[in-house]
Amino acid sequence: MGNKMTGRPAVAIAAAGPPHHPPQVPQHRQRKPQPTSWFGRTWQGSGPGYMFLLPWFIGFFGLTLGPAIVSFYLSFTDFDLLRSPNWVGMANYVRIATSDPKFAASMGVTLFFVLFSVPLKLAFALGVAVVLNRGIRGLPVYRAVFYLPSLLGTSVAIAVLWRQLFASDGLVNSILAEFGIQGPSWISHPSYSIWTLIILSIWQFGSPMIIFLAGLRQIPTDMYEAASLDGASKLRQFIKITLPLLTPVIFFNAVVQTIDAFKAFTPAFIISGGTGGPINSTLFYTLYLYQEAFGFFRMGYASALAWVLVVIIALFTAFSFLTARFWVHYDD
Amino acid sequence: MTFSINRRAFLASGAGALAVGMLNPRIALAQDVRLRLLWWGSQARSERTDKVVGLFKKAHPEIEVDGESAGWDNYWSRLATQTSGGNAPDVMQMDYRYIFEYARRDVLLPLDKYMKDGTLDVSDFSKDSVAGGQVNGKTYGISLGANSVAMMINKAAWQEAGMDMPQPGQTWEEFGDQCEKLTNTTKRSRFYGCADQGGLEPAFETWLRQRGKQLYDADGKLGFDGKDAGEWFAFWVDMRKRGACVPADVQSLDQLTIETSPLSQGRAGACFAHSNQLVGYQAINKDPLTMGPYPVKSGESHPGQYRKPSMLFSIAGDTANPEAAAKFVSFFVNDPDAARVLDVERGVPESSKMRAVLKKEAKEADRIQIEYIGSLGEKFVGPLPPPPPKGAGEIQLMIKRKNEEVGFDTASPEDAGAAFVSDAQAILERS
């Protein structure tokens, strides 16, 4: 009962947009008798907390969990946006598993992207973090500057900029021309186009770099002092001290970046004009999924593709956690 | 300090917020009739459309029109999503390729009633142009202009090189020779005779029709075989080899928009497009452009092109204001001031009166287009093909990909042609 009484107005407030006034604080501040019901006690304890969380809850249930459940249902239908969905059982999943050449092609492109972009990006981020960790003057400025690409990263403007850089008469080829090299149109050549996307991804090394930087600061400096007294070179210190102590951070970054790389969409969409071309060389899995859903109106099939991606990402993440205990060192 | 909320005050403020939230839209709705209008197209089209919306509001102050535009690619996903969510725009731009799909699903309003009572005036339209918007005897779309496929030609590039421009009635082979010559004589850097259009569906369709074949037959099946497709791809292999058209890595930058076409990018002296697009092409090209028909088959050639509604306006089946929507569409195709603003950017107007208005004003681009559409005789123009089947959009993208495979030497033209037919059949069966 109490649930309903308090639940309803809360929804109304959220539906009317962010509250403009703080809820009225009662004038007479007298200690009320302790409620006896379980709900009453819980409400008095953490009710206001949940109230503040409401916008997030509404977002999570309405915009994330709700659509996810619906998409799971739709993945067993032939929904085409205009007609009401018909149940087709496992047909969509069977097609994905047995007779969809584009599934294999797009998964191949995505795996290639993940395999190269994640390690390269992490290595680059770690390198920059190590350099910045030497206590340079103006560190906050550098940190901000290096972080900028990550903020701009997935935007349309950057993808358009990339098109300009790597087009046949773009900046990259102008520089190559100085050395007498006539470069191809990198972004529209099937052998190179995926690499322009990988470079774009590496360029957005900001957020792993910040996390590495925080990790590096945690390493006690006396360890390095002791090591250098014993005559260990900088490289040896890096391999024997920095890397092992940083493995939890590396692990975290690797998992997060891998998930991100599987979900990459915008750059490929903009750079190939939504086609994944030339010849499917930039057909990311997400782009294929988008084409099926919004290009060819196969919502049901696209939903099935989305759930397969969820499973694949989950498997990769589980695999990372399973292998973690062999190489991640936690302080104890 | 603890923070507790008086339940009654909380209820009251919640109810208040709810009431305010619900009242506002009601007030707005009572005041005027609002129409939503959705179209696809370039910047040039959006400017014209906005101006006509302004003219309409002046003539009908009681009706508010909210315009919204998208690129061709995003347009169809946006329209389908909105329609599926019960939120279709009242007036939407429609294409011949999709009108059957939408009409069959009962999401478009039959317009015959409004045509009969005069709200939607098509009395100056020819019978054929009204028929272009009909499905199973009912009218679901009003043509916004007639067009046909056309070759866009950069006049300046050909004249600088001291060459004749491509002429109406020349064969594909003659056209190729001429392009090769332009590539070899032009002083412009990395400039080619024409774009590589082996991946362009309307070009392929025209070429098929000239051989007496068709893209799709009346049953929605493929109207050609792997050999036809293979020869088409082979023609463009030869064009690339001779340098008559742009190389594959330049062509694959073309995203099938006016802005990304090799002609607009200053890399080609000609490209294939639709006649109404001359306005859009000219708007972003500094060199003066003109246009002509596609090349024809050597020997006996059937007419390959056809005249069709370049686009239509349809009204949503569940619109709250069908009368106002019909009034807007009628204004769009019949008002002389609107016609002056729109000129021929959406094709040559179907209303004979509006054509007369434009002829009198005779802007250069309008004149070229009206003359072009008027000059297409039986040698070039044949009957309207049957409506394309479901899956045609996907096949259209596949032609582009197959031509790229051939262009980047990952498939021979014969193999690409055979694979194209089998893949296309698989798509049609699945759709």
Interface residues (C-beta under 8 A of the other chain):
Chain A: M5 T6 R8 P9 A10 A12 I13 A15 A16 G17 P19 H21 P23 Q24 V25 P26 Q44 G47 P48 M51 L81 L82 R83 A167 S168 D169 P184 S185 I187 S188 H189 P190 G273 G274 T275 G277 P278 I279 N280 A293 F294 G295 F296 F297
Chain B: F3 S4 I5 N6 R7 A9 F10 L11 S13 G14 A15 A17 L18 V20 G21 D73 W76 S77 A80 T81 T83 S84 E101 Y102 R105 V107 R190 A248 D249 V250 S252 L253 Q255 L256 T257 T260 G391 G393 E394 L397 K400 R401 E404 E405 F408 T410
